Amino acid sequence: MEKETEQELIKKMIGFQKEEITSSIIYRKLAAKEKDPHNREILQRIAEDESRHYATLRGYTHQDVSPNRCEICFYVWLVRLLGVTFAVRRLELGEKETSGVYSQYPSMEHFAEMARDEQHHEEKLIEMIDEERLQYMGSVVLGLNDALVEFTGALAGFTLALNDTKLIALTGSITGIAAALSMASSEYLSTKSEKTHNKRPVKAAIYTGIAYIITVVALVGPFILLSSPVLALCIMLVMALLIIAFFNYYYAIARNESFKRRFTEMAVLSFSVAGISFLIGYLLKAVTGVGG
């Protein structure tokens, strides 16, 4: 191996060291915040693996490397907002690249071992983490899917049929709150009939209702703040797209699924319904003469 290539490899290793020591500290901090003993043990074991990887790399570089403090703070706040599983999954996505690089050096025994750790051991540990918010993910999916598809369509129809932002906001709010209560009730009865020990009917209903109401507030907001129905509709559709993107990004990482597929599917469905409803509103306005 030429001297320049050796220098490049050492530089890469120092970068990997920084990632490993940063990840180790993050996992330890997450473990300290985790209340469940089983989950806490998983996070501690992952932190130990990352520390071991750092020590292995130090054996090659013979240098001490400081962790990325900004990244540590970012993940501490991330777990407070979106939960441990989301933060851990996001960490693992970043480490897949490192694992791929380790795999490029099969002749180096320690690198091959670290690659196997990244690809298998840590992933199995993470899959054991079971957060309550993920158990009720189906209820949140139900609330958001129904709200986005049904409510974007309703507001699009109201926009052309009523042509008054205040009236659209009032009608939409009443419709949205009634629909949220209806969806929450349906989820309660559905969960109760399933008789599952992992989900409580009341809590499932609350998750569904809250997800629906938050979506209603976000989508009705532009009609409350703006006087132009068309502009409010455009902003509402952008808000719907952002909600779809945020939720599906969270879901894709937490469940280790494809973000692109879920996002495209939900966005196409919601906007298709909105377009059809807009046309229905136009036809009803033309036939009835209301708002004309």
FIZAZA-309696 format. One record per residue: x, y, z negated of N, C-alpha, C, O in turn; residue number from 0; residue in one letter. Coordinates in steps of 0.1 Angstrom, whole numbers, plus 5000, padded with zeros to 4 digits. Each point is the difference from the previous one (the first is absolute). Example, Ala and Ser with C-alpha at 12.3 -4.5 7.8 and 13.67 -1.06 7.14 Angstrom:
2
R:5132:4943:4922:4991:5012:5000:5009:5012:5000:5010:5000:4993:0:A
R:4986:5011:5014:5009:5011:5000:4992:5011:4992:5005:5011:4999:1:S
% end
This chain:
292
R:5008:4988:5000:4992:5012:5000:5009:5013:5000:5008:5001:4991:0:M
R:4990:5007:5018:5008:5012:5002:4997:5010:4988:4990:4999:4993:1:E
R:5020:5010:5005:4999:5009:4988:4988:5009:5001:4993:5002:4990:2:K
R:5004:5003:5022:4989:5009:5001:4987:4993:4998:4991:5005:4993:3:E
R:5008:4982:5011:4988:4992:4998:4998:4997:4985:4989:5000:4995:4:T
R:5022:4998:4998:5000:4998:4986:4995:5012:4992:4993:4999:4991:5:E
R:5011:5013:5014:4996:5012:4994:4985:5002:5002:4993:5005:4991:6:Q
R:5002:4992:5021:4986:5001:5002:4992:4991:4992:4989:5003:4995:7:E
R:5016:4984:5003:4993:4991:4992:5000:5004:4985:4989:4999:4993:8:L
R:5022:5006:5002:5000:5005:4986:4991:5012:4998:4993:5001:4990:9:I
R:5006:5007:5020:4990:5012:5000:4986:4995:4999:4992:5005:4992:10:K
R:5005:4984:5016:4986:4994:5000:4998:4994:4986:4989:5002:4994:11:K
R:5021:4991:5001:4998:4994:4987:4997:5010:4989:4993:4997:4991:12:M
R:5014:5014:5009:4998:5011:4991:4985:5005:5000:4994:5002:4990:13:I
R:5001:4999:5023:4986:5004:5001:4991:4989:4995:4990:5003:4993:14:G
R:5013:4984:5009:4992:4989:4994:5001:5000:4985:4990:4998:4993:15:F
R:5022:5006:5002:5001:5000:4985:4991:5011:4994:4993:4997:4990:16:Q
R:5006:5014:5017:4991:5011:4995:4986:4995:5000:4992:5003:4991:17:K
R:5004:4990:5020:4986:4995:5001:4997:4990:4989:4990:5000:4993:18:E
R:5020:4991:5004:4998:4990:4990:4999:5005:4986:4991:4996:4992:19:E
R:5018:5013:5005:5000:5006:4986:4988:5009:4998:4994:5000:4989:20:I
R:5001:5007:5022:4988:5008:4999:4988:4991:4998:4992:5003:4991:21:T
R:5007:4986:5017:4989:4991:4998:5000:4993:4987:4989:4998:4994:22:S
R:5022:4999:5001:5001:4994:4986:4994:5009:4990:4993:4995:4991:23:S
R:5011:5017:5009:4995:5010:4990:4985:5002:5002:4992:5001:4990:24:I
R:5003:5000:5022:4986:5002:5003:4992:4988:4994:4990:5002:4993:25:I
R:5015:4986:5010:4993:4988:4995:4999:4999:4985:4990:4996:4994:26:Y
R:5021:5009:5000:5000:5000:4985:4991:5010:4994:4993:4998:4990:27:R
R:5006:5013:5017:4990:5011:4995:4986:4995:5002:4991:5002:4992:28:K
R:5006:4991:5020:4987:4995:5002:4997:4989:4990:4988:4999:4995:29:L
R:5021:4993:5001:4998:4990:4990:4997:5006:4987:4991:4995:4992:30:A
R:5015:5016:5004:4998:5006:4988:4986:5006:4999:4994:5002:4989:31:A
R:5000:5001:5022:4986:5006:5001:4990:4989:5001:4988:5003:4998:32:K
R:5016:4985:5005:4990:4989:5003:4996:4994:4986:5008:4996:4992:33:E
R:4978:5004:5006:4995:4995:4988:4999:4984:4999:5001:4994:4990:34:K
R:4996:5000:5022:4999:4986:5001:5013:4993:4998:5009:5003:5008:35:D
R:4993:4988:4982:5013:4993:4998:5005:4993:5012:5012:5000:5003:36:P
R:4979:4993:5004:5004:4992:5012:5005:5009:5011:5011:4997:5005:37:H
R:4982:5014:4998:5005:5009:5010:5013:5007:4996:5009:5002:5008:38:N
R:4992:5001:4979:5012:5007:4995:5012:4991:5002:5011:5004:5003:39:R
R:4987:4983:4994:5011:4990:5002:5005:4999:5014:5012:4999:5003:40:E
R:4978:5001:5006:5003:5000:5015:5009:5012:5004:5010:4998:5007:41:I
R:4985:5013:4989:5008:5013:5003:5014:5000:4994:5009:5004:5007:42:L
R:4992:4991:4981:5013:4999:4994:5009:4991:5007:5012:5002:5001:43:Q
R:4983:4986:5003:5008:4991:5008:5005:5005:5013:5011:4998:5004:44:R
R:4980:5010:5003:5004:5006:5012:5011:5010:4998:5009:5001:5008:45:I
R:4990:5007:4981:5010:5010:4996:5013:4993:4998:5011:5006:5004:46:A
R:4989:4983:4990:5013:4992:4997:5006:4996:5013:5012:5000:5002:47:E
R:4980:4995:5008:5005:4996:5013:5007:5012:5007:5010:4999:5006:48:D
R:4983:5013:4993:5006:5012:5007:5013:5004:4993:5009:5004:5007:49:E
R:4992:4994:4980:5012:5004:4993:5011:4990:5004:5012:5004:5002:50:S
R:4985:4983:4999:5009:4990:5005:5005:5003:5014:5012:4999:5003:51:R
R:4979:5005:5006:5004:5004:5013:5010:5012:5000:5010:5000:5007:52:H
R:4987:5010:4984:5009:5011:4999:5014:4996:4996:5010:5005:5005:53:Y
R:4990:4986:4985:5013:4995:4994:5008:4993:5011:5012:5001:5001:54:A
R:4981:4991:5007:5006:4992:5011:5006:5010:5010:5012:4998:5004:55:T
R:4981:5012:5000:5005:5010:5010:5012:5008:4994:5009:5003:5007:56:L
R:4990:5000:4980:5011:5007:4994:5013:4992:5001:5011:5005:5000:57:R
R:4988:4981:4999:5011:4992:5002:5007:5001:5013:5012:4998:5001:58:G
R:4981:5007:5009:5006:5002:5013:5005:5015:5001:5011:5002:5006:59:Y
R:4981:5007:4989:5004:5014:5002:5010:5006:4989:5007:5009:5003:60:T
R:4992:4984:4985:5008:5005:4989:4997:5015:4996:5009:5007:4996:61:H
R:4978:4996:5007:4996:5014:4997:4987:5000:4992:4991:4991:5002:62:Q
R:5008:5019:4989:4987:5002:4993:4992:5010:5008:5005:5010:5005:63:D
R:4981:4987:4996:4992:5009:5008:4988:5004:4991:4994:4992:4993:64:V
R:5003:5021:5008:4989:5006:4992:4986:4997:5007:5000:4999:5012:65:S
R:4990:4998:4981:4986:4998:5005:4994:5013:5006:5005:5011:4997:66:P
R:4985:4987:5011:4993:5011:5006:4989:5005:4990:4989:4993:4999:67:N
R:5014:5017:4994:4991:5005:4989:4986:5005:5006:4990:4998:4994:68:R
R:5011:5008:5017:4987:5005:5007:4991:4988:5003:4988:5001:4998:69:C
R:5018:4989:5007:4992:4988:5004:4994:4993:4988:4988:4996:5000:70:E
R:5019:5004:4989:4995:4994:4988:4988:5008:4994:4990:4994:4997:71:I
R:5011:5019:5003:4989:5009:4996:4988:4998:5009:4989:4999:4995:72:C
R:5014:5000:5018:4989:4998:5009:4992:4987:4997:4987:5000:5000:73:F
R:5020:4989:4998:4993:4988:4997:4993:4999:4986:4990:4994:4999:74:Y
R:5015:5013:4992:4994:5001:4987:4986:5007:5001:4991:4996:4994:75:V
R:5009:5015:5014:4987:5007:5002:4991:4992:5009:4988:5000:4999:76:W
R:5018:4993:5011:4992:4991:5009:4992:4990:4992:4989:4997:5003:77:L
R:5018:4996:4988:4993:4990:4992:4989:5005:4992:4990:4993:4997:78:V
R:5011:5019:4998:4990:5007:4992:4987:5003:5009:4989:4999:4995:79:R
R:5014:5004:5017:4989:5004:5009:4993:4988:5007:4988:4998:5000:80:L
R:5021:4992:5005:4994:4990:5008:5003:4985:4995:4996:4991:5006:81:L
R:5010:5008:4982:5002:4987:4994:5013:4994:5003:5008:5003:5009:82:G
R:4995:4987:4982:5013:4993:5001:5002:4992:5013:5010:5001:5006:83:V
R:4979:4992:4998:5002:4991:5012:5003:5008:5012:5008:4996:5008:84:T
R:4985:5016:4994:5003:5008:5011:5015:5005:5000:5006:4999:5011:85:F
R:4999:5005:4978:5013:5005:4999:5010:4989:5003:5010:5002:5007:86:A
R:4988:4986:4988:5009:4989:5002:5000:4995:5014:5010:4998:5006:87:V
R:4978:5002:5000:4999:4996:5014:5008:5010:5009:5006:4996:5009:88:R
R:4992:5016:4988:5007:5011:5008:5015:4998:4998:5008:5002:5010:89:R
R:4997:4995:4979:5014:4997:4997:5005:4989:5009:5011:5000:5006:90:L
R:4981:4989:4994:5004:4989:5008:5001:5002:5015:5008:4994:5007:91:E
R:4983:5015:4998:5001:5003:5014:5013:5007:5004:5006:4997:5010:92:L
R:4999:5011:4981:5013:5006:5002:5012:4991:4999:5010:5002:5006:93:G
R:4988:4987:4986:5011:4991:4998:5000:4989:5011:5010:4993:5001:94:E
R:4980:5006:5007:5000:4991:5011:5012:5003:5010:5006:4991:5005:95:K
R:4996:5022:4997:5011:5004:5009:5013:4996:4994:5009:4995:5007:96:E
R:4993:5006:4980:5012:4996:4993:5002:4985:5001:5011:4995:5003:97:T
R:4978:4998:4996:5001:4985:5001:5004:4996:5014:5008:4991:5001:98:S
R:4987:5016:5009:5004:4997:5014:5015:5003:5002:5006:4992:5007:99:G
R:4999:5018:4987:5014:5003:5001:5009:4989:4993:5010:4996:5006:100:V
R:4985:5000:4982:5007:4990:4993:5001:4987:5008:5010:4993:5000:101:Y
R:4979:5004:5008:4999:4988:5007:5010:5000:5012:5003:4989:5006:102:S
R:5002:5023:4998:5009:5001:5011:5014:4995:4997:5009:4999:5008:103:Q
R:4993:4998:4979:5014:4995:4995:4999:4986:4994:5002:4999:4988:104:Y
R:4994:4991:5020:4998:4987:4994:5013:4994:4995:5000:4991:4991:105:P
R:5011:5014:5014:5013:4994:4995:5004:5005:4986:5008:4995:4993:106:S
R:4985:5016:5003:5003:5006:4987:4989:4994:4990:4989:5003:5000:107:M
R:5016:4988:4991:4991:4992:4992:4991:5009:4991:4988:4997:4999:108:E
R:5018:5013:4995:4991:5009:4991:4990:5007:5008:4988:5002:4995:109:H
R:5015:5002:5017:4990:5007:5008:4988:4991:5004:4989:5004:5000:110:F
R:5015:4984:5004:4989:4990:5003:4991:4997:4988:4988:4999:5002:111:A
R:5018:5001:4987:4992:4997:4988:4991:5012:4997:4989:4998:4996:112:E
R:5016:5014:5005:4992:5012:4998:4989:5001:5010:4988:5004:4996:113:M
R:5014:4992:5016:4990:5000:5011:4989:4990:4996:4988:5004:5002:114:A
R:5015:4985:4993:4990:4990:4996:4992:5005:4988:4988:4998:5000:115:R
R:5019:5009:4991:4993:5006:4988:4989:5010:5005:4989:5000:4996:116:D
R:5016:5009:5013:4991:5010:5005:4988:4994:5008:4988:5005:4999:117:E
R:5014:4985:5009:4990:4994:5008:4990:4991:4993:4988:5000:5004:118:Q
R:5017:4993:4986:4992:4990:4994:4996:5003:4985:4989:5001:4996:119:H
R:5022:4999:4996:4997:5001:4985:4992:5012:4996:4990:4998:4993:120:H
R:5014:5014:5011:4993:5012:4996:4986:5000:5005:4991:5005:4993:121:E
R:5007:4991:5020:4987:5000:5006:4991:4991:4992:4988:5004:4998:122:E
R:5016:4985:4998:4992:4991:4992:4996:5005:4986:4989:4999:4996:123:K
R:5021:5008:4998:4997:5007:4987:4989:5011:5002:4991:5001:4992:124:L
R:5011:5007:5018:4990:5011:5003:4986:4995:5002:4991:5006:4995:125:I
R:5008:4982:5012:4987:4995:5003:4993:4995:4987:4987:4998:5001:126:E
R:5020:5000:4989:4994:4996:4987:4994:5012:4993:4992:4998:4990:127:M
R:5011:5014:5013:4994:5012:4994:4986:5001:5004:4996:5000:5011:128:I
R:4995:5001:4979:4986:5000:5002:4994:5012:4992:4997:4999:4988:129:D
R:5001:5012:5019:4994:5012:4994:4985:5000:5001:4994:4995:5010:130:E
R:4999:5011:4980:4986:5001:5000:4995:5008:5012:4990:4996:5006:131:E
R:5017:5014:4998:4995:5008:5011:5000:4992:5013:4993:5003:5010:132:R
R:5016:4987:4991:5000:4992:5012:4989:4989:5000:4995:4996:5010:133:L
R:5002:5000:4978:4989:4991:4998:4987:5006:5005:4991:4993:5006:134:Q
R:5007:5020:4992:4988:5007:5004:5002:5007:5014:4992:5009:5004:135:Y
R:5019:4987:5003:5002:5007:5013:4989:4998:5010:4997:5008:5008:136:M
R:4997:4980:4991:4988:4997:5008:4989:5010:4998:4993:5004:5010:137:G
R:5005:5000:4978:4989:5009:4997:5003:5014:5005:4992:5007:5005:138:S
R:5021:4997:4994:5004:5013:5006:4999:5000:5015:4996:5009:5006:139:V
R:5008:4979:5000:4999:4999:5014:4985:5002:5005:4997:5007:5009:140:V
R:4995:4986:4983:4985:5001:5003:4995:5014:5000:4994:5005:5009:141:L
R:5010:5002:4980:4996:5014:4998:5005:5009:5011:4993:5009:5006:142:G
R:5020:4990:4997:5006:5009:5010:4996:4997:5014:4997:5009:5008:143:L
R:5003:4978:4995:4995:4996:5014:4986:5005:5003:4998:5006:5010:144:N
R:4993:4992:4980:4986:5004:5003:4999:5015:5000:4993:5005:5008:145:D
R:5014:5002:4983:4999:5014:5000:5006:5007:5012:4994:5009:5006:146:A
R:5017:4986:4999:5007:5006:5012:4991:4997:5012:4998:5009:5008:147:L
R:4998:4979:4994:4992:4996:5012:4986:5007:5000:4996:5006:5009:148:V
R:4997:4992:4980:4987:5005:4999:4999:5015:4999:4992:5007:5006:149:E
R:5017:4999:4985:4999:5014:4997:5006:5009:5011:4994:5011:5003:150:F
R:5016:4985:5004:5005:5008:5011:4990:5000:5011:4998:5010:5007:151:T
R:4995:4979:4995:4989:4999:5010:4988:5009:4996:4995:5007:5009:152:G
R:5002:4993:4978:4989:5008:4996:5003:5015:5001:4991:5008:5005:153:A
R:5021:4996:4991:5003:5014:5001:5002:5005:5014:4996:5011:5004:154:L
R:5008:4980:5005:5001:5004:5014:4986:5002:5006:4998:5009:5008:155:A
R:4993:4982:4988:4986:5001:5005:4994:5013:4994:4993:5007:5007:156:G
R:5009:4996:4980:4994:5012:4994:5006:5013:5007:4992:5009:5001:157:F
R:5020:4990:5003:5007:5012:5005:4992:5006:5012:4998:5012:5001:158:T
R:4999:4979:5008:4993:5005:5012:4985:5001:4998:4994:5009:5006:159:L
R:5000:4983:4986:4986:5000:4998:4996:5013:4991:4990:5006:5003:160:A
R:5018:4997:4987:4997:5011:4991:5007:5013:5003:4994:5011:4999:161:L
R:5019:4988:5006:5007:5012:5004:5001:5011:4990:5001:5012:5003:162:N
R:5000:4984:4984:5002:5010:4989:5008:4993:4989:4996:4990:4995:163:D
R:5016:5015:5003:5009:4993:4991:4995:4998:4986:5002:4990:4994:164:T
R:4991:5020:5000:4995:4999:4987:4989:4989:4999:5000:4992:4991:165:K
R:4992:5008:5019:4989:4990:5001:5006:4986:5002:4995:4990:4994:166:L
R:5015:5009:5014:5007:4988:5003:5007:4995:4987:4999:4988:4997:167:I
R:5007:5021:4995:5007:4996:4988:4990:4995:4990:5002:4990:4993:168:A
R:4986:5017:5006:4990:4996:4990:4994:4987:5004:4999:4991:4991:169:L
R:4997:5007:5021:4995:4987:5005:5010:4989:4998:4996:4989:4996:170:T
R:5016:5014:5008:5011:4990:4999:5002:4996:4986:5003:4988:4997:171:G
R:4998:5022:4994:5002:4997:4986:4989:4991:4994:5003:4990:4993:172:S
R:4985:5013:5010:4989:4992:4994:5001:4986:5006:4998:4990:4993:173:I
R:5004:5009:5020:5001:4987:5007:5012:4992:4994:4999:4988:4997:174:T
R:5012:5019:5001:5012:4993:4995:4999:4995:4986:5004:4989:4997:175:G
R:4990:5019:4994:4999:4996:4986:4990:4988:4999:5002:4991:4993:176:I
R:4987:5010:5015:4990:4989:5000:5007:4987:5005:4997:4989:4995:177:A
R:5011:5013:5016:5006:4988:5005:5011:4994:4991:5001:4988:4999:178:A
R:5006:5021:4994:5010:4995:4990:4993:4992:4989:5005:4989:4996:179:A
R:4984:5016:4999:4993:4993:4989:4995:4986:5006:5000:4990:4993:180:L
R:4995:5010:5019:4995:4988:5006:5011:4990:5002:4998:4988:4997:181:S
R:5014:5017:5008:5011:4991:5002:5005:4994:4987:5003:4988:4999:182:M
R:4998:5020:4990:5004:4996:4987:4991:4989:4995:5004:4990:4994:183:A
R:4983:5012:5007:4990:4991:4996:5001:4986:5007:5000:4990:4994:184:S
R:5002:5011:5019:5002:4988:5008:5012:4992:4996:5000:4988:5000:185:S
R:5011:5020:4998:5013:4993:4996:4998:4994:4986:5005:4989:4998:186:E
R:4987:5017:4993:4998:4994:4987:4993:4987:5001:5004:4990:4994:187:Y
R:4985:5010:5014:4992:4988:5002:5008:4989:5007:4999:4988:4997:188:L
R:5009:5016:5013:5008:4991:5007:5011:4993:4992:5002:4988:5000:189:S
R:5005:5020:4992:5010:4995:4991:4994:4991:4989:5006:4990:4996:190:T
R:4983:5014:4999:4993:4992:4989:4996:4987:5006:5001:4990:4993:191:K
R:4994:5009:5019:4996:4987:5006:5012:4991:5003:4998:4988:5000:192:S
R:5014:5018:5002:5012:4992:5003:5004:4992:4987:5007:4990:5001:193:E
R:4991:5016:4988:5003:4994:4987:5016:4997:4999:5004:4990:4995:194:K
R:5003:5020:5010:5015:4999:4999:5005:5005:4987:4995:5010:4995:195:T
R:5016:4984:5000:5005:5004:4987:5010:5011:5002:5004:5007:4990:196:H
R:5001:4996:5022:5010:5010:5003:4994:5014:5001:5007:5010:4998:197:N
R:4980:4991:5005:4994:5013:5003:4987:5001:4991:4992:4991:4999:198:K
R:5007:5021:4995:4988:5003:4992:4990:5008:5009:5005:5010:5006:199:R
R:4983:4987:4994:4990:5006:5008:4999:5015:4998:5000:5008:5010:200:P
R:5000:4997:4978:4999:5014:4997:5013:5008:5005:4998:5010:5007:201:V
R:5013:4984:4991:5013:5007:5005:5001:5000:5015:5004:5009:5006:202:K
R:4991:4980:5000:5000:4999:5015:4991:5011:5006:5003:5006:5010:203:A
R:4985:4995:4983:4991:5011:5005:5006:5014:4998:4998:5008:5009:204:A
R:5009:4994:4980:5006:5013:4998:5011:5003:5010:5000:5011:5006:205:I
R:5008:4979:4997:5011:5002:5010:4993:5003:5014:5005:5010:5007:206:Y
R:4985:4983:4997:4993:5002:5012:4994:5014:5001:5001:5008:5009:207:T
R:4991:4996:4980:4994:5013:4999:5009:5012:5001:4998:5009:5007:208:G
R:5013:4990:4985:5010:5010:5000:5007:5002:5013:5002:5011:5005:209:I
R:5001:4978:5002:5007:5001:5013:4991:5006:5010:5004:5008:5008:210:A
R:4983:4989:4991:4990:5006:5009:4998:5015:4998:5001:5008:5009:211:Y
R:4998:4996:4978:4998:5014:4996:5012:5009:5004:4998:5011:5005:212:I
R:5014:4984:4992:5012:5007:5004:5000:5003:5015:5004:5011:5004:213:I
R:4992:4979:5004:5000:5001:5014:4989:5011:5004:5003:5008:5009:214:T
R:4986:4991:4985:4989:5009:5003:5004:5015:4997:4998:5009:5008:215:V
R:5009:4993:4980:5004:5014:4997:5011:5005:5010:4999:5011:5004:216:V
R:5010:4980:5000:5010:5004:5010:4994:5004:5013:5005:5009:5007:217:A
R:4985:4983:4997:4994:5002:5014:4990:5012:5000:4999:5006:5010:218:L
R:4994:4996:4979:4991:5011:4999:5007:5013:4998:4994:5011:5004:219:V
R:5017:4989:4990:5008:5012:4997:5001:5010:5011:4997:5012:4998:220:G
R:5007:4985:5014:5001:5009:5011:4987:5008:5004:5000:5011:5003:221:P
R:4988:4982:4995:4987:5006:5003:4996:5010:4989:4993:5009:5002:222:F
R:5013:4989:4986:4997:5010:4989:5009:5012:5002:4995:5011:4997:223:I
R:5017:4987:5007:5009:5011:5001:5000:5008:5013:5004:5012:5000:224:L
R:4991:4982:5011:5000:5007:5013:4986:5003:5005:4990:4994:4996:225:L
R:5010:5016:5013:4987:5004:5005:4997:4994:5014:4989:5000:5005:226:S
R:5022:4996:5002:4998:4994:5013:4998:4985:4999:5009:4993:4995:227:S
R:4980:5002:5009:4997:4986:5000:5010:4991:5008:5004:4990:4995:228:P
R:4999:5015:5017:5010:4992:5008:5013:5000:4994:5007:4989:5000:229:V
R:4998:5022:4995:5013:5000:4993:5000:4991:4988:5010:4993:4997:230:L
R:4980:5008:4995:4998:4992:4988:5000:4985:5004:5006:4992:4993:231:A
R:4987:5005:5018:5000:4986:5004:5014:4995:5004:5004:4989:4997:232:L
R:5003:5019:5010:5014:4996:5004:5009:4998:4988:5007:4990:5000:233:C
R:4992:5019:4990:5008:4998:4988:4996:4988:4992:5008:4993:4995:234:I
R:4979:5005:5005:4994:4988:4994:5006:4987:5006:5004:4991:4993:235:M
R:4997:5009:5020:5005:4988:5007:5015:4998:4997:5005:4989:4999:236:L
R:5002:5023:5000:5015:4999:4996:5001:4994:4986:5009:4992:4997:237:V
R:4982:5013:4994:5000:4995:4986:4998:4985:5000:5006:4993:4992:238:M
R:4984:5003:5016:4997:4986:5000:5012:4992:5005:5003:4989:4995:239:A
R:5004:5016:5015:5012:4993:5005:5011:4999:4989:5007:4990:4999:240:L
R:4995:5021:4994:5010:5000:4989:4996:4990:4989:5009:4993:4995:241:L
R:4978:5007:5002:4996:4990:4989:5002:4986:5005:5005:4991:4993:242:I
R:4992:5006:5020:5002:4987:5005:5015:4996:5000:5004:4989:4997:243:I
R:5005:5021:5007:5014:4998:5000:5006:4997:4986:5007:4991:4998:244:A
R:4989:5018:4993:5005:4998:4986:4996:4987:4994:5008:4993:4995:245:F
R:4979:5004:5006:4995:4988:4994:5006:4987:5006:5004:4991:4993:246:F
R:4997:5009:5021:5005:4988:5006:5015:4999:4998:5005:4989:5000:247:N
R:5002:5022:4998:5014:5000:4997:5002:4993:4986:5009:4992:4998:248:Y
R:4983:5012:4993:5000:4995:4986:4997:4985:5001:5007:4991:4994:249:Y
R:4982:5005:5013:4996:4986:5000:5010:4992:5008:5002:4988:4995:250:Y
R:5003:5017:5016:5010:4992:5008:5012:4996:4992:5006:4989:5000:251:A
R:4999:5021:4992:5012:4998:4992:4997:4991:4988:5008:4990:4997:252:I
R:4981:5013:4996:4997:4992:4988:4997:4985:5003:5003:4991:4993:253:A
R:4990:5007:5019:4996:4987:5004:5010:4994:5011:4998:4989:5004:254:R
R:5012:5018:4999:5010:4995:5010:4994:4997:5013:5003:4989:5006:255:N
R:4988:5020:4999:4993:4997:5013:5004:5011:5010:5008:5010:4996:256:E
R:4987:4989:5016:5004:5009:5011:4992:5013:4998:4988:5000:5000:257:S
R:5019:5011:4999:4994:5013:4999:4994:5004:5013:4988:5005:5000:258:F
R:5019:4994:5011:4996:5004:5013:4986:4993:5004:4991:5007:5005:259:K
R:5008:4981:4993:4988:4992:5004:4988:5005:4992:4989:5003:5005:260:R
R:5013:4998:4981:4989:5004:4992:4996:5015:5003:4988:5003:5000:261:R
R:5021:5005:5001:4998:5015:5003:4992:5001:5013:4990:5008:5000:262:F
R:5015:4986:5010:4994:5001:5014:4986:4995:4999:4990:5007:5006:263:T
R:5008:4982:4988:4986:4994:5000:4990:5009:4993:4989:5002:5004:264:E
R:5015:5003:4984:4991:5008:4992:4998:5014:5007:4989:5005:4999:265:M
R:5021:5001:5006:4999:5013:5007:4991:4999:5012:4991:5008:5002:266:A
R:5011:4982:5006:4991:4998:5012:4986:4998:4996:4991:5006:5007:267:V
R:5007:4986:4983:4986:4997:4996:4993:5013:4995:4989:5003:5004:268:L
R:5018:5004:4987:4994:5012:4994:4997:5011:5011:4990:5006:5000:269:S
R:5020:4996:5009:4998:5011:5010:4990:4996:5010:4993:5008:5006:270:F
R:5006:4979:4997:4990:4995:5010:4986:5003:4994:4991:5005:5008:271:S
R:5007:4991:4979:4987:5003:4994:4997:5015:5000:4989:5004:5002:272:V
R:5021:5004:4995:4998:5014:4999:4996:5006:5014:4991:5008:5001:273:A
R:5016:4987:5010:4996:5004:5013:4986:4996:5004:4993:5008:5006:274:G
R:5003:4980:4991:4987:4996:5003:4989:5008:4992:4990:5004:5006:275:I
R:5013:4998:4982:4991:5008:4991:4999:5015:5005:4989:5006:5000:276:S
R:5022:4999:5005:5000:5014:5006:4990:5000:5012:4993:5010:5002:277:F
R:5008:4980:5006:4992:5000:5012:4985:4998:4996:4991:5006:5006:278:L
R:5007:4986:4984:4986:4998:4995:4994:5013:4995:4989:5003:5003:279:I
R:5020:5004:4990:4996:5013:4995:4996:5010:5011:4991:5008:4999:280:G
R:5017:4991:5012:4997:5009:5011:4987:4996:5007:4992:5009:5003:281:Y
R:5006:4978:4998:4987:4996:5006:4988:5004:4992:4990:5004:5005:282:L
R:5011:4993:4982:4989:5004:4991:4997:5015:5000:4989:5004:5000:283:L
R:5022:5004:5001:4998:5014:5000:4993:5004:5013:4992:5009:5000:284:K
R:5012:4985:5011:4994:5003:5013:4985:4996:5000:4992:5007:5006:285:A
R:5005:4982:4988:4986:4994:5001:4991:5008:4990:4989:5004:5004:286:V
R:5016:4998:4984:4991:5007:4990:5001:5015:5000:4990:5006:4996:287:T
R:5021:4999:5009:5001:5015:5001:5004:5006:4986:5001:5012:4999:288:G
R:5002:4979:4991:5004:5005:4987:5014:5006:5001:5009:4994:5006:289:V
R:4993:5018:4988:5013:5006:5000:5003:5007:5013:5011:5006:5002:290:G
R:4980:4993:5008:5002:5007:5012:4997:5014:5000:5001:5007:5010:291:G
% end
